[in-house]
Amino acid sequence: MAGTDDSVDDDPLYVLTAALLTPARFPAVLGDDYPEACAALSLEPYDRGYGLVMGQDGEGARWTVVVDDVSLVAVAIASWDCGMEYDLSPGERTVVCALPGWPVALSVHAPGLPAPHDPAPEPGSEEDGDWPVLTPPDIESWGPAQRRLGADEIALQWASWRERLAGTPTAEPKPPDRMELPKPPDGAKPPSTGDKAARKSAARPGDTAKNTGEKPTPAGHPGIRRVLQELHGYLDKAPPLGRVRSSFAPGDARTLRADGPGWSFVARTDDMAFVLLDAEPGEVLPIGRGTELPALLTALDDMAVRPT
């Protein structure tokens, strides 16, 4: 991808990818909702949001440049997703700040530059403790960031996950199997928003996920009961902005993503849902459509934040 004439400390930034940080769409690694994601980058949660431009300076160091021209970044991402070239060159006046490091893992780097590495601290910043370098989550551990990334991957690969379960969207499914998120192959990095190369290396549930043989039912699993109760609570009292998000899905359906303390939820409004829990590392718990889930999904979609 193209570089930009704007600079980080008067050094050109060679753009590798970008992501949106808006109420309806933000990197899941940063938080359960939009204000939490902004706080992770020490940004004010303005309703309009931000664009995150990730690249390398002339020495190969990683930088994340925050800009307020959300439309420009959105057009660039859409073009790249369609396989088109787009020269993302934010104007100097649109730059909010430049942060050392990348908040997500990227599998690409700028040609002709040293391998991506953390930039050296500015003079005096280490002593002041004012040089927090952004780093992606550790793929060897399990926690809120990994749980949210897993839910995002299910949303991206919905058809693959859905094919592993019997039944149809309108049928009462049999008690679902507990599934596991497959581990990335050795040396692979987790996917990140806007990084198509990383997405290609993401886990393929239909190929490698294993069935543990356990047969929990939605009504009997305490974690699922808690998630459903908290989702109903979101209908009674609005959660922080971005906790429930609705995005495009094939046909007339919508894809729903919701998060809460210790859990992530992904569903299709015309189908079923999946839950991931901090307390159950790497496991994916399906929720059959049944008779009550459709009404909950419709209500959540009505109150969810949507991309503009």
Contacts in CASP RR format, 6 or more apart in sequence:
PFRMAT RR
TARGET T0000
AUTHOR 0000-0000-0000
METHOD contacts of the structure
MODEL  1
MAGTDDSVDDDPLYVLTAALLTPARFPAVLGDDYPEACAALSLEPYDRGY
GLVMGQDGEGARWTVVVDDVSLVAVAIASWDCGMEYDLSPGERTVVCALP
GWPVALSVHAPGLPAPHDPAPEPGSEEDGDWPVLTPPDIESWGPAQRRLG
ADEIALQWASWRERLAGTPTAEPKPPDRMELPKPPDGAKPPSTGDKAARK
SAARPGDTAKNTGEKPTPAGHPGIRRVLQELHGYLDKAPPLGRVRSSFAP
GDARTLRADGPGWSFVARTDDMAFVLLDAEPGEVLPIGRGTELPALLTAL
DDMAVRPT
1 15 0 8 1.000
1 16 0 8 1.000
1 17 0 8 1.000
1 80 0 8 1.000
1 85 0 8 1.000
1 86 0 8 1.000
1 88 0 8 1.000
2 15 0 8 1.000
2 85 0 8 1.000
2 86 0 8 1.000
2 87 0 8 1.000
2 88 0 8 1.000
2 89 0 8 1.000
3 12 0 8 1.000
3 13 0 8 1.000
3 14 0 8 1.000
3 15 0 8 1.000
3 87 0 8 1.000
3 88 0 8 1.000
3 89 0 8 1.000
4 12 0 8 1.000
4 13 0 8 1.000
4 14 0 8 1.000
4 15 0 8 1.000
4 53 0 8 1.000
4 87 0 8 1.000
4 88 0 8 1.000
4 89 0 8 1.000
4 90 0 8 1.000
4 91 0 8 1.000
5 12 0 8 1.000
5 89 0 8 1.000
6 12 0 8 1.000
6 13 0 8 1.000
6 65 0 8 1.000
6 89 0 8 1.000
6 90 0 8 1.000
6 91 0 8 1.000
6 92 0 8 1.000
6 95 0 8 1.000
7 13 0 8 1.000
8 57 0 8 1.000
8 63 0 8 1.000
8 65 0 8 1.000
8 98 0 8 1.000
9 57 0 8 1.000
9 98 0 8 1.000
11 57 0 8 1.000
11 58 0 8 1.000
11 59 0 8 1.000
12 57 0 8 1.000
12 58 0 8 1.000
13 53 0 8 1.000
13 55 0 8 1.000
13 56 0 8 1.000
13 57 0 8 1.000
13 63 0 8 1.000
13 65 0 8 1.000
14 55 0 8 1.000
14 56 0 8 1.000
14 57 0 8 1.000
14 58 0 8 1.000
14 60 0 8 1.000
14 110 0 8 1.000
14 113 0 8 1.000
15 53 0 8 1.000
15 54 0 8 1.000
15 55 0 8 1.000
15 88 0 8 1.000
15 89 0 8 1.000
16 54 0 8 1.000
16 55 0 8 1.000
16 56 0 8 1.000
16 106 0 8 1.000
16 108 0 8 1.000
16 109 0 8 1.000
16 110 0 8 1.000
16 195 0 8 1.000
17 54 0 8 1.000
17 55 0 8 1.000
17 80 0 8 1.000
17 106 0 8 1.000
17 108 0 8 1.000
17 192 0 8 1.000
17 194 0 8 1.000
17 195 0 8 1.000
18 51 0 8 1.000
18 52 0 8 1.000
18 53 0 8 1.000
18 54 0 8 1.000
18 73 0 8 1.000
18 76 0 8 1.000
18 77 0 8 1.000
18 88 0 8 1.000
18 194 0 8 1.000
19 26 0 8 1.000
19 27 0 8 1.000
19 51 0 8 1.000
19 52 0 8 1.000
19 54 0 8 1.000
19 73 0 8 1.000
19 77 0 8 1.000
19 104 0 8 1.000
19 192 0 8 1.000
19 193 0 8 1.000
19 194 0 8 1.000
20 26 0 8 1.000
20 49 0 8 1.000
20 50 0 8 1.000
20 51 0 8 1.000
20 52 0 8 1.000
20 70 0 8 1.000
20 73 0 8 1.000
20 74 0 8 1.000
20 77 0 8 1.000
20 193 0 8 1.000
21 27 0 8 1.000
21 30 0 8 1.000
21 34 0 8 1.000
21 37 0 8 1.000
21 38 0 8 1.000
21 41 0 8 1.000
21 43 0 8 1.000
21 49 0 8 1.000
21 50 0 8 1.000
21 51 0 8 1.000
21 52 0 8 1.000
21 66 0 8 1.000
22 34 0 8 1.000
22 48 0 8 1.000
22 49 0 8 1.000
22 50 0 8 1.000
22 70 0 8 1.000
22 307 0 8 1.000
23 34 0 8 1.000
23 47 0 8 1.000
23 49 0 8 1.000
23 241 0 8 1.000
23 242 0 8 1.000
23 245 0 8 1.000
23 305 0 8 1.000
24 242 0 8 1.000
24 245 0 8 1.000
24 246 0 8 1.000
24 247 0 8 1.000
24 305 0 8 1.000
24 306 0 8 1.000
24 307 0 8 1.000
24 308 0 8 1.000
25 193 0 8 1.000
25 245 0 8 1.000
25 247 0 8 1.000
25 307 0 8 1.000
26 34 0 8 1.000
26 37 0 8 1.000
26 242 0 8 1.000
27 37 0 8 1.000
27 52 0 8 1.000
27 103 0 8 1.000
27 104 0 8 1.000
27 192 0 8 1.000
27 193 0 8 1.000
28 145 0 8 1.000
28 148 0 8 1.000
28 149 0 8 1.000
28 151 0 8 1.000
28 152 0 8 1.000
28 193 0 8 1.000
28 259 0 8 1.000
29 103 0 8 1.000
29 104 0 8 1.000
29 136 0 8 1.000
29 137 0 8 1.000
29 145 0 8 1.000
29 148 0 8 1.000
29 149 0 8 1.000
29 192 0 8 1.000
30 36 0 8 1.000
30 37 0 8 1.000
30 38 0 8 1.000
30 40 0 8 1.000
30 41 0 8 1.000
30 103 0 8 1.000
31 37 0 8 1.000
31 40 0 8 1.000
31 144 0 8 1.000
31 145 0 8 1.000
31 148 0 8 1.000
31 259 0 8 1.000
32 144 0 8 1.000
32 148 0 8 1.000
32 240 0 8 1.000
32 243 0 8 1.000
32 259 0 8 1.000
32 260 0 8 1.000
32 261 0 8 1.000
33 239 0 8 1.000
33 240 0 8 1.000
33 241 0 8 1.000
33 242 0 8 1.000
33 243 0 8 1.000
33 259 0 8 1.000
34 45 0 8 1.000
34 240 0 8 1.000
34 241 0 8 1.000
34 242 0 8 1.000
34 305 0 8 1.000
35 45 0 8 1.000
35 240 0 8 1.000
35 241 0 8 1.000
36 240 0 8 1.000
38 44 0 8 1.000
38 45 0 8 1.000
38 50 0 8 1.000
39 45 0 8 1.000
40 103 0 8 1.000
41 64 0 8 1.000
41 66 0 8 1.000
41 99 0 8 1.000
41 103 0 8 1.000
41 134 0 8 1.000
43 50 0 8 1.000
43 66 0 8 1.000
43 96 0 8 1.000
43 97 0 8 1.000
45 241 0 8 1.000
47 241 0 8 1.000
48 68 0 8 1.000
48 70 0 8 1.000
49 68 0 8 1.000
49 70 0 8 1.000
50 66 0 8 1.000
50 67 0 8 1.000
50 68 0 8 1.000
50 70 0 8 1.000
50 96 0 8 1.000
51 66 0 8 1.000
51 67 0 8 1.000
51 68 0 8 1.000
51 69 0 8 1.000
51 70 0 8 1.000
51 73 0 8 1.000
52 64 0 8 1.000
52 65 0 8 1.000
52 66 0 8 1.000
52 73 0 8 1.000
52 103 0 8 1.000
53 64 0 8 1.000
53 65 0 8 1.000
53 66 0 8 1.000
53 67 0 8 1.000
53 73 0 8 1.000
53 88 0 8 1.000
53 90 0 8 1.000
54 62 0 8 1.000
54 63 0 8 1.000
54 64 0 8 1.000
54 65 0 8 1.000
54 102 0 8 1.000
54 104 0 8 1.000
54 106 0 8 1.000
55 62 0 8 1.000
55 63 0 8 1.000
55 64 0 8 1.000
55 65 0 8 1.000
55 102 0 8 1.000
55 110 0 8 1.000
56 62 0 8 1.000
56 63 0 8 1.000
56 109 0 8 1.000
56 110 0 8 1.000
56 113 0 8 1.000
56 116 0 8 1.000
57 63 0 8 1.000
57 119 0 8 1.000
58 113 0 8 1.000
59 113 0 8 1.000
59 114 0 8 1.000
59 119 0 8 1.000
60 109 0 8 1.000
60 110 0 8 1.000
60 113 0 8 1.000
60 114 0 8 1.000
60 115 0 8 1.000
60 116 0 8 1.000
60 117 0 8 1.000
61 100 0 8 1.000
61 101 0 8 1.000
61 116 0 8 1.000
61 117 0 8 1.000
61 118 0 8 1.000
61 119 0 8 1.000
61 120 0 8 1.000
62 100 0 8 1.000
62 101 0 8 1.000
62 102 0 8 1.000
62 116 0 8 1.000
62 117 0 8 1.000
62 118 0 8 1.000
62 119 0 8 1.000
62 134 0 8 1.000
63 98 0 8 1.000
63 99 0 8 1.000
63 100 0 8 1.000
63 101 0 8 1.000
63 119 0 8 1.000
64 98 0 8 1.000
64 99 0 8 1.000
64 100 0 8 1.000
64 101 0 8 1.000
64 102 0 8 1.000
64 103 0 8 1.000
64 134 0 8 1.000
65 90 0 8 1.000
65 95 0 8 1.000
65 97 0 8 1.000
65 98 0 8 1.000
65 99 0 8 1.000
66 95 0 8 1.000
66 96 0 8 1.000
66 97 0 8 1.000
66 98 0 8 1.000
66 99 0 8 1.000
67 73 0 8 1.000
67 90 0 8 1.000
67 91 0 8 1.000
67 94 0 8 1.000
67 95 0 8 1.000
67 96 0 8 1.000
68 94 0 8 1.000
68 96 0 8 1.000
69 90 0 8 1.000
69 91 0 8 1.000
69 94 0 8 1.000
72 88 0 8 1.000
72 90 0 8 1.000
72 94 0 8 1.000
73 88 0 8 1.000
73 90 0 8 1.000
75 86 0 8 1.000
76 86 0 8 1.000
76 88 0 8 1.000
77 194 0 8 1.000
79 85 0 8 1.000
79 86 0 8 1.000
80 86 0 8 1.000
80 194 0 8 1.000
80 196 0 8 1.000
81 194 0 8 1.000
81 196 0 8 1.000
99 134 0 8 1.000
100 118 0 8 1.000
100 119 0 8 1.000
100 131 0 8 1.000
100 132 0 8 1.000
100 133 0 8 1.000
100 134 0 8 1.000
101 118 0 8 1.000
101 119 0 8 1.000
101 133 0 8 1.000
101 134 0 8 1.000
101 135 0 8 1.000
102 116 0 8 1.000
102 134 0 8 1.000
102 135 0 8 1.000
102 136 0 8 1.000
103 134 0 8 1.000
103 135 0 8 1.000
103 136 0 8 1.000
104 136 0 8 1.000
104 192 0 8 1.000
104 193 0 8 1.000
104 195 0 8 1.000
105 136 0 8 1.000
105 137 0 8 1.000
105 139 0 8 1.000
105 189 0 8 1.000
105 190 0 8 1.000
105 191 0 8 1.000
105 192 0 8 1.000
105 195 0 8 1.000
105 198 0 8 1.000
106 116 0 8 1.000
106 189 0 8 1.000
106 192 0 8 1.000
106 195 0 8 1.000
106 197 0 8 1.000
106 198 0 8 1.000
107 189 0 8 1.000
107 195 0 8 1.000
107 197 0 8 1.000
107 198 0 8 1.000
107 201 0 8 1.000
108 195 0 8 1.000
108 197 0 8 1.000
108 198 0 8 1.000
109 115 0 8 1.000
109 116 0 8 1.000
118 133 0 8 1.000
119 133 0 8 1.000
121 131 0 8 1.000
122 131 0 8 1.000
124 130 0 8 1.000
125 131 0 8 1.000
136 189 0 8 1.000
136 190 0 8 1.000
136 192 0 8 1.000
137 143 0 8 1.000
137 145 0 8 1.000
137 146 0 8 1.000
137 149 0 8 1.000
137 190 0 8 1.000
139 146 0 8 1.000
139 184 0 8 1.000
139 188 0 8 1.000
139 189 0 8 1.000
139 190 0 8 1.000
142 278 0 8 1.000
142 281 0 8 1.000
142 282 0 8 1.000
143 278 0 8 1.000
143 281 0 8 1.000
144 262 0 8 1.000
144 278 0 8 1.000
146 190 0 8 1.000
146 282 0 8 1.000
147 262 0 8 1.000
147 263 0 8 1.000
147 264 0 8 1.000
147 276 0 8 1.000
147 277 0 8 1.000
147 278 0 8 1.000
147 282 0 8 1.000
148 259 0 8 1.000
148 264 0 8 1.000
149 190 0 8 1.000
149 191 0 8 1.000
150 181 0 8 1.000
150 264 0 8 1.000
150 276 0 8 1.000
151 257 0 8 1.000
151 259 0 8 1.000
151 264 0 8 1.000
151 265 0 8 1.000
151 266 0 8 1.000
151 274 0 8 1.000
151 276 0 8 1.000
152 191 0 8 1.000
152 193 0 8 1.000
152 257 0 8 1.000
152 266 0 8 1.000
153 181 0 8 1.000
153 191 0 8 1.000
153 202 0 8 1.000
153 203 0 8 1.000
154 161 0 8 1.000
154 205 0 8 1.000
154 266 0 8 1.000
154 274 0 8 1.000
154 276 0 8 1.000
154 284 0 8 1.000
155 247 0 8 1.000
155 255 0 8 1.000
155 257 0 8 1.000
155 266 0 8 1.000
156 191 0 8 1.000
156 199 0 8 1.000
156 202 0 8 1.000
157 202 0 8 1.000
157 204 0 8 1.000
157 205 0 8 1.000
158 249 0 8 1.000
158 255 0 8 1.000
158 266 0 8 1.000
158 268 0 8 1.000
160 204 0 8 1.000
160 205 0 8 1.000
160 206 0 8 1.000
161 179 0 8 1.000
161 205 0 8 1.000
161 206 0 8 1.000
161 274 0 8 1.000
161 284 0 8 1.000
162 271 0 8 1.000
162 272 0 8 1.000
163 206 0 8 1.000
164 177 0 8 1.000
164 179 0 8 1.000
164 205 0 8 1.000
164 206 0 8 1.000
164 209 0 8 1.000
165 173 0 8 1.000
165 176 0 8 1.000
165 177 0 8 1.000
165 272 0 8 1.000
165 286 0 8 1.000
166 173 0 8 1.000
166 174 0 8 1.000
167 173 0 8 1.000
167 174 0 8 1.000
169 268 0 8 1.000
169 270 0 8 1.000
169 271 0 8 1.000
169 272 0 8 1.000
169 289 0 8 1.000
170 289 0 8 1.000
171 289 0 8 1.000
172 288 0 8 1.000
172 289 0 8 1.000
172 290 0 8 1.000
172 291 0 8 1.000
173 272 0 8 1.000
173 288 0 8 1.000
173 289 0 8 1.000
173 290 0 8 1.000
175 215 0 8 1.000
175 216 0 8 1.000
175 217 0 8 1.000
176 215 0 8 1.000
176 216 0 8 1.000
176 217 0 8 1.000
176 218 0 8 1.000
176 285 0 8 1.000
176 286 0 8 1.000
176 287 0 8 1.000
176 288 0 8 1.000
177 211 0 8 1.000
177 212 0 8 1.000
177 213 0 8 1.000
177 214 0 8 1.000
177 215 0 8 1.000
177 286 0 8 1.000
178 211 0 8 1.000
178 212 0 8 1.000
178 213 0 8 1.000
178 214 0 8 1.000
178 215 0 8 1.000
178 216 0 8 1.000
178 283 0 8 1.000
178 284 0 8 1.000
178 285 0 8 1.000
179 205 0 8 1.000
179 209 0 8 1.000
179 211 0 8 1.000
179 212 0 8 1.000
179 283 0 8 1.000
179 284 0 8 1.000
179 285 0 8 1.000
179 286 0 8 1.000
180 209 0 8 1.000
180 210 0 8 1.000
180 212 0 8 1.000
180 282 0 8 1.000
180 283 0 8 1.000
180 284 0 8 1.000
181 203 0 8 1.000
181 205 0 8 1.000
181 209 0 8 1.000
181 276 0 8 1.000
181 282 0 8 1.000
181 283 0 8 1.000
181 284 0 8 1.000
182 203 0 8 1.000
182 204 0 8 1.000
182 205 0 8 1.000
182 207 0 8 1.000
182 208 0 8 1.000
182 209 0 8 1.000
182 210 0 8 1.000
183 203 0 8 1.000
184 190 0 8 1.000
184 201 0 8 1.000
184 202 0 8 1.000
184 203 0 8 1.000
185 201 0 8 1.000
188 201 0 8 1.000
189 198 0 8 1.000
189 201 0 8 1.000
190 198 0 8 1.000
190 202 0 8 1.000
191 198 0 8 1.000
191 199 0 8 1.000
191 201 0 8 1.000
191 202 0 8 1.000
192 198 0 8 1.000
203 209 0 8 1.000
209 284 0 8 1.000
212 283 0 8 1.000
216 224 0 8 1.000
216 285 0 8 1.000
218 224 0 8 1.000
218 225 0 8 1.000
218 228 0 8 1.000
218 287 0 8 1.000
218 288 0 8 1.000
219 225 0 8 1.000
221 285 0 8 1.000
223 263 0 8 1.000
223 275 0 8 1.000
223 277 0 8 1.000
223 279 0 8 1.000
223 285 0 8 1.000
224 275 0 8 1.000
224 285 0 8 1.000
224 287 0 8 1.000
226 263 0 8 1.000
227 263 0 8 1.000
227 265 0 8 1.000
227 275 0 8 1.000
227 277 0 8 1.000
228 287 0 8 1.000
228 296 0 8 1.000
230 260 0 8 1.000
230 261 0 8 1.000
230 263 0 8 1.000
231 258 0 8 1.000
231 265 0 8 1.000
231 296 0 8 1.000
231 300 0 8 1.000
232 296 0 8 1.000
234 243 0 8 1.000
234 244 0 8 1.000
234 258 0 8 1.000
234 300 0 8 1.000
234 303 0 8 1.000
235 299 0 8 1.000
235 300 0 8 1.000
235 303 0 8 1.000
238 303 0 8 1.000
239 260 0 8 1.000
241 305 0 8 1.000
242 305 0 8 1.000
243 258 0 8 1.000
243 259 0 8 1.000
243 260 0 8 1.000
244 256 0 8 1.000
244 257 0 8 1.000
244 258 0 8 1.000
244 300 0 8 1.000
244 303 0 8 1.000
244 304 0 8 1.000
244 305 0 8 1.000
245 256 0 8 1.000
245 257 0 8 1.000
245 258 0 8 1.000
245 304 0 8 1.000
245 305 0 8 1.000
245 306 0 8 1.000
246 254 0 8 1.000
246 255 0 8 1.000
246 256 0 8 1.000
246 300 0 8 1.000
246 301 0 8 1.000
246 304 0 8 1.000
246 305 0 8 1.000
246 306 0 8 1.000
247 254 0 8 1.000
247 255 0 8 1.000
247 257 0 8 1.000
247 306 0 8 1.000
247 307 0 8 1.000
248 254 0 8 1.000
248 255 0 8 1.000
249 255 0 8 1.000
249 268 0 8 1.000
249 269 0 8 1.000
249 270 0 8 1.000
251 270 0 8 1.000
252 270 0 8 1.000
253 268 0 8 1.000
253 269 0 8 1.000
253 270 0 8 1.000
253 271 0 8 1.000
254 268 0 8 1.000
254 269 0 8 1.000
254 301 0 8 1.000
254 304 0 8 1.000
255 266 0 8 1.000
255 267 0 8 1.000
255 268 0 8 1.000
255 269 0 8 1.000
256 265 0 8 1.000
256 266 0 8 1.000
256 267 0 8 1.000
256 268 0 8 1.000
256 269 0 8 1.000
256 273 0 8 1.000
256 297 0 8 1.000
256 300 0 8 1.000
256 301 0 8 1.000
256 304 0 8 1.000
257 264 0 8 1.000
257 265 0 8 1.000
257 266 0 8 1.000
258 264 0 8 1.000
258 265 0 8 1.000
258 266 0 8 1.000
258 300 0 8 1.000
258 304 0 8 1.000
259 265 0 8 1.000
262 277 0 8 1.000
262 278 0 8 1.000
262 279 0 8 1.000
263 275 0 8 1.000
263 276 0 8 1.000
263 277 0 8 1.000
263 278 0 8 1.000
264 275 0 8 1.000
264 276 0 8 1.000
265 273 0 8 1.000
265 274 0 8 1.000
265 275 0 8 1.000
266 273 0 8 1.000
266 274 0 8 1.000
267 273 0 8 1.000
267 274 0 8 1.000
267 287 0 8 1.000
267 293 0 8 1.000
267 297 0 8 1.000
267 300 0 8 1.000
268 297 0 8 1.000
269 294 0 8 1.000
269 297 0 8 1.000
269 298 0 8 1.000
269 301 0 8 1.000
271 289 0 8 1.000
272 286 0 8 1.000
272 287 0 8 1.000
272 288 0 8 1.000
272 289 0 8 1.000
272 293 0 8 1.000
273 286 0 8 1.000
273 287 0 8 1.000
273 288 0 8 1.000
273 293 0 8 1.000
273 297 0 8 1.000
274 284 0 8 1.000
274 285 0 8 1.000
274 286 0 8 1.000
274 287 0 8 1.000
275 284 0 8 1.000
275 285 0 8 1.000
275 286 0 8 1.000
275 287 0 8 1.000
276 282 0 8 1.000
276 283 0 8 1.000
276 284 0 8 1.000
276 285 0 8 1.000
277 283 0 8 1.000
277 285 0 8 1.000
287 293 0 8 1.000
END
